[in-house]
Amino acid sequence: MMLIMINIYKGVAVKKLYSSLLCSAILCIGVSTASIATLPSAVDGQPLPTLAPIVEKVIPGVVNITTSGKAPVNAGRIDPFQFFFGMPQRPMRERPVQSLGSGVIVDSKNGYVITNAHVVEYADQINVKLRDGREVSAKLIGSDKEVDIAVIQIPAENLEELPIANADNLNVGDFVIAIGNPFGLSQTVTTGIVSALNRSGLGIGRYEDYIQTDASINPGNSGGALVNLKGELVGINTLIRSPNGGNVGIGFAIPAELAQSLMRQIVSFGEVRRGLLGVYGQDINHDLAQALGLPVTKGALINEVIEDSAADKAGVEAGDIVTEVNGREINSYSELSVVVGTMGPGEKVKIKLLRDGKTKKLKATLQAREDQKMAGNVMDDRFEGAHFATNEDDDRRGVIISEVEGNSRAYYLGLKKGDLIVSMNNRRIKDLKDMKDILADDPSPLAIKIRRKNTVFYLTLK
């Protein structure tokens, strides 16, 4: 708001007024002047602060994206006849769709552009318009819906890429600029500050680690750039939180370093290949810490370690509290999931944790998903999102579902915590070993007999 106030006043005292307002604001909130981002004192001899030089520098690196394609009429909805009864998928009607969005050039040599996965979803044709007016067709290299990142490639020369900022230098309160294509209005610029970091728990994606900003972000801004006052890319604008669909000053961006890391995998493999640590856990809050006598009120509490997993081999134990991974502070289990879930198989991980009130440092090498498929808990794509344990009750022998993750395949299949699996394809299941032996043969279809309280039913999977 301060920049708006400055532009209202006209006359020779503008610069003095700006300095007075800025100094007063600093004194009022008790912030050192050393921590405030420096603004230019003059531009072309005019004593008016402006962001124009920064915008002019970065705007060629932001492109407009339009797509066309066909989407299923019931896209995103589960067909119960297929998932619950194993019946063939019914013919799906399609409808033409178009999308408007933005993208950021991050590799000028190879023409790679980062955008959001939802911008190019269902796209048969992707058109990109550059700052200089050129329009080209783009090729989709790959995408990752779980983080909402996609990489497209454009066949154009003389591109200008945006440098990636160091995430460690980004702080709450830093000034940022959002550039994108809201409502089809190309190259729109808005300003604000970083409102919060490491936002998660929004229920949007499986791996959430957002930058929150009050810079105006509206439909069409998706995939656009969030830059700092050095002209460096700090985030990929992704979504807003609003009761009516319009901007209310709560926008979210995917950290640029995270997007760049995932881009490397997409370029190399056409997809994101996630490494697995092999733990299940939960967030720590004040009540839980008090009840269990924990020495901290934040971190990732480990409830279970999968046998022969990367965590197991590294020496992680149930009851440990992970506080740091590769030098990054871990405040919650969801944050641990994000950090690990955006790293690839084979990557080395330095883990700092608390055990019995003492600090320990461990090293782990993340495993590929297929390497943990039959380790400890059952890892099978058809059960994605479900956690299992052997039920030792003699009257209810079998494999019990100990947890079902939201927004997962298991969740949409209708599996619930507490469900007891007693047989598969008419083969009795007494423990996890029985279940693993059956799944090792990769049977299809798979008829699962489930006991839920006083009800018994079958679930058929292919």
N, C-alpha and C positions, 0 to 999 in steps of 0.2 A: 504494500500500500504506500510505502514511502516514496517509491519512484513516481507513482501517480500524483502525489501531493507536490512533488517537485515540479512536474510539468504544468501544474495549474498556475503557479506563480510566474510572472514574467517581469523582467527588469534586470538592473545591474546587480541586485543583491541576491540573485538566485543561488550562486555558488556559496555565498556566506550562509544563506538560509539552509541549504542542503547540509552543510557541515554542522550547523547548529542542531538540526533535527537528528542527524546521525549520532552526534556526540551525546545528545540528551537521551536517545534511545539506549545507547550503550550504558550510560550511568544508571538509567532507570532499572535495567535488568541485571546490572552488575557483571557485564561481560567485558573481558579485556579487549582492547582495540586490536591486540595482536592476533586474536582468533577470528576477527571479522574479515571476510573476503574483501580484497582491495578492488575498488572500482576506479575506472579511468577518470582522471581529474579534468581532462580536456580532450576534445576530438575535433581535429581540423581547426584548432584555435578557439573553438567555442566552449565556454565554461559550463557545459551541460553534461552531466553523466549520462551515458547511453550504452546499451548493449549491442548496438548496431555492428561494430567491428567483429564481435564474437559471432553474431548471427551470420554475417556475411562469410565468415570463415567456415562455418560448419554446415550451412544450408545446402551446399552442393552434394554433401554426403548423404542426404535424406531424399528418398525417392517416393513417388506415389505409385500405389499398386491397385490395379483393378483386375478382377477375375470373373470368369463365367464358367458354369458347369451345371451338373445335375446332382441333386441330393435326394435320398430316400424321403418319402413323405413323412415317415415316422422315424427320421434319423435320431439316433441317440436313445430310442426306446427298445426295450428287450421284448422279443417275441416269446411269450410264455409257452406256446405250443412247441417251439424248438428247444428251449432251454429246460423246461420242466418235464416234457414227455418224450423228448427225442424225436419228434416228428420233423419231417422236412421243412425247411424254411419256405414260408409262403411267398409267392411272387411279391416283390416290393415295388410299389409305384414310385415314380421319380417326378421331381418338379425342377424346372430351371431355376438356378440361383445365381446371383451376382454379389460381389463383395467389393467394398472399398477399404483400403488400408494404407499403411505406410511401410517403409523398409529402410534399413541403414546399410550403406556400403561399408564393409569392414575389410575387404581384400580387393583392392583396385586392380591388381595384376591378374587375378583369376576371375574377377567379376562376381564375387560372392556377396550376397545381400542377406542380412538377417531380418526376419519378420516374425510374426506370430503364426502358430500352426492354424489357428482358427481363421486367419485371413485367407489362407490358400486351401482350406479344407474343401473337398469336392470340386476343386478347380480343374477344368479341362484346358483352359486357356488362361495364362497369366501375363498381363501387360504391365510394363513398367515405364513410367515417364520420369525423365531426369530433369534436373534444374534448368539445363540449357535448352529444354524443349524436345530433345530426342525421345522417341518412343520405341521400345524394343519388346520382343517377346522373351519371357524368362522360362527357364527350365527348373523344375522342382528337384532339388538334390535329395531332400529328405526332411522329415519333421519328427517332433517328439511332443505328443499331446500332453504327456504328464507334466511337462514344464511349459507347454505352449510356445515352443520355439520351432521355427522352420528356416531352412536355408534354400535360397533360390540362386540361380546363376544367370547373369545377363551378358550377352555377346556385344560388349561395347568397349571402346578404348577411351583413354583420357579421363578415367574416372577418378574421383577424389574420395578417399576413404577417411573415416573418422578414427583417430587414435583412441585406444582403450585406456581409461583412467585406472589408477591403482585403487582397488576397493578399500585398502587400509586407510586411505586419505579422505574418505567420504565420511562426513559427520552430520548428525542431526543439526539443522539450522543453516547448512550450506545453501547458497543460492544455486538454483538450477533452471535450465531452460528446456521446455518441451517443444519439439518441432514435429509436425505431422500433417495429416490430410483430413481434418475433422469435417464430416458432412460433405466431403468432396471439395472443400476449400483448400487448394493446394498450398503447401509451404506456409502453414500457419504457425506463428510463434507465440508461446505463452510463457510466463515466468512464475517462479514460486521458490519454495525452499524444500529441503528434505525434512519431512515431518516425522519420519521414523525409519528404522532399519530392521531387517530380519523379520518382517511381518509374516506370520503364518497362522494356521488355524482358521482360514477364511472359507474353507470348504470349496475351493475352486479347483485345485489340482492336487495331485498326489504329493508333489514336491513343491512346497511353498516357501519362498525366501525373498519376499518382495521389499523393494524400496517404496515407501509411502511418500507422496508429495502433494502439495496443494496447488501445483501448477495445473492449469485447466487441461483436462484430458477428456475428450468426447469421442463418440463413435467415428471411426475413420482415423483416429490417432494410433490405433493399434499397430504395433510394429515400428512406430516412430522412435525418434531419439530423445533421450533425456541427457543433457550435457551440463558440465560444470562451467565455471567462468573462465576456464582455460581452453574451452572448446573441445574437451575430452568427453568421450562417451561414458556415461556412468550407468545407464540403464536402457532397456527396451520397453517403451510404454505398452502396457498390456490391457488394463481394465480400470474401471471406476467402481466405487461403491456408492450407490445412489438409490433413493426410494422411488424416483420417477424416471430414471434413465439419463438424466442430464447431469452435468458436472455440479458437484456441491463441495469441491475442494478436497476430495479424498480419492486420489488416484494411485495406481500401483505400477511399478516397473520391475522387470526382471534385471538383476544386476548384470552389468555388461561382461564382467569376467566369467560369470556362470554361463551366460549365453555363448561366449567365445569358446569356453571349454567344451560345451555340448556341440558346437559347430564343428570342432575338430573331429569328433566322432562321427557326426553325420557325413562330413566330407569323406572320411576314410572308409566308413562301412555302410553309408546310406541310412543309418539308424543310430540310436544311442544304445550302447551296450553298458549296462550298469553292473558295477561290482557289488558283491554282497559281503557284509561283515558277519552276518549270522547271529543276530541277537534280537530279542523281543524285549520291550520295556515300556516305560511310561514317563510322563512329565512329573516333576516334583513340585508340589505346592507347599504352602506353610503348614496346612493341617496334616498332610502326609508326613512331612519332615518331623513334626512334633509327635505324631503318633508312633512313628518308627524310631524316633531318637536319632534322626539323621543330622549330620553336622552342617548341612547346607540346605538352602531352600530353592536352589535351581541346579539344573544339570539333567542328565538322562539316567534314570534308574533302570538298571538291567534286571529284568525278571527271569529271563531264560536265555541260555546259550546253546545254540544248536551243536550237536555232537559233530566233531571233525570239521567244523566251519573255520573260517579265518579267525574269528574271535576266540574260538576254543583253542586253536593251535597257538594263539598269541598269549593265552593265559587269562583271558577275561572270565570272570565268574559272576554267577547270579548274586545280586546284592551290591555289585560294584556301581559306582556313580561316575559316569563319564563326564568330565568337565572341560576337556579340550581335545581337539583333533587337528593335527598338523598346524598347531599354533593358534587355531581359531577357538575362541571360547564357546562352549556348548551350554546353552541355557535350558534346553528342553530335549525330550526324546524326539519330538518332531524335527527339531533343528539337526539332531544327529542323523536322522533319516535323510534329510535334505543333503547334508554334506557328503554322506557316504553314497547316496543314491545318484549323485551327479558325478561320481568318479567311476572310472572304468576298471574292468577286471585286470588284476596284475599290479595295480597301483599300490605303493607303499603308504601305510597310514601310521602316524605316530599318535598314540592314544595316551592321554593323561587322565587318571581316574583316582577316586577315593575308595579305599577299602579298609573298613574298620577304623576310620578316622585318619588313615595314613595315605600319603600320596604315592602312587605308583606310576611308572611310565613303561608302556608296552609298545611293541611294533607288530603290525599285522599286514599281510598281503591279501588284498581283496580277491575273492574268488569269482569266477563266472557263474551265472545262474545255473547252468547245466551241471557244474561241479558240485553244487549243493542240492541238486534235485532230489537225491535220495539220502541226504544226510540228516539224521535226527528227525526233526519235523518233516513231513512230506512236502516236497517242493514240486508241484505238478501244475502246469499252466492251466489245466482245467479247474484247479482249486485256488487260483491266484487270489490272495487276500485272506485265505483261511489258515489258521494255526491249529495244530493238532497235538494231542497228548494221549497217552494210554490211560484208560480208566481202570483203576485197580479194584473197584468194587466187584466182588464175586457175582453179585446179582445183576450187574450191569457191565459185564466185560465187553470191551470194544475200544474204539478210538473216539474220544470226545473232541468236539470242536471247542477250543479254549478261547478263541478270539476270531472275529470277522472284521476286517478293515472296511471302512466306508468307501463307497465309490470304487469297489473292486468287483471282479467277476463273481467271486463267492457271494458278495453282498447281493448282486443282482440275480443270482441263482436262487436266492431265498434262504441260504444257509444261515443259521443263527447260533450264537454262543450257547453251548450246552447240548446241542444236537449230538446224538450218539450213533456212530456208524457201526453197524453190527455185521454187515456182509457186503460183498461186492461180487456181482455176477454169480450169486448163490454160493460163494465161498465164504465160510465163517471167518470173521475178523475178531481176534482176541486182543491184539496189541498193534503198535506201530510197525513192527517187523512184518506181521501178516499183511498189513496194508501196503508196505513197500514192496513185498514180494509180488503182489498182484499187479501193482502199477509198473513194476519193472518190465512186465510183458507188454506194456502199453496197449491194453485192450480197448477196443472201440466197436460198438458202443459199450458204455460202462453203466451197469445198473447197480445203484447204491441203495441199500436198505437202511433207512434212518429211523431212529426212535426219538420222538420229541414228546417229553412228558408221558402222557398216556396214549399217544398216537404213533402209529407206525406207517410209513409210506415209502415209496420208491422215487428216486431221482435218476433220470437217465441222461448221460452225457456222451458226447461224441468228440 
